[in-house]
């Protein structure tokens, strides 16, 4: 008398393949999506005007940038001070990068 194993049943393999296909289709819906790919350009950070205190979101390309309206070199990188809840002028970009302060622009 031969013992029939479940591994020889075609229904077992059909159910297994169906479960694998269902998992392959459904798991991406449950997993969080990937962040968008970066464009490779410099990140955008907040710059503050030393004269007026206005905030601008611009590409992190230099330590001092011209003001969009006046054209004078008054924009410097800004950091958010949590204690006062205000943006203030920060150190040069190289120092910000070393200290881990150089992050993409966002609202606090």
Buried (B, 14 or more C-beta within 10 A) or exposed (E): EEEEEEEEEEEEEEEEEEEEEEEEEEEEEEEEEEEEEEEEEEEBBBBBBBEEEBBBEBEBEBBBBEBEEEEEEBBBBBBBEEEEEEBEBBBEBEEBEEEEBBEEBEEE
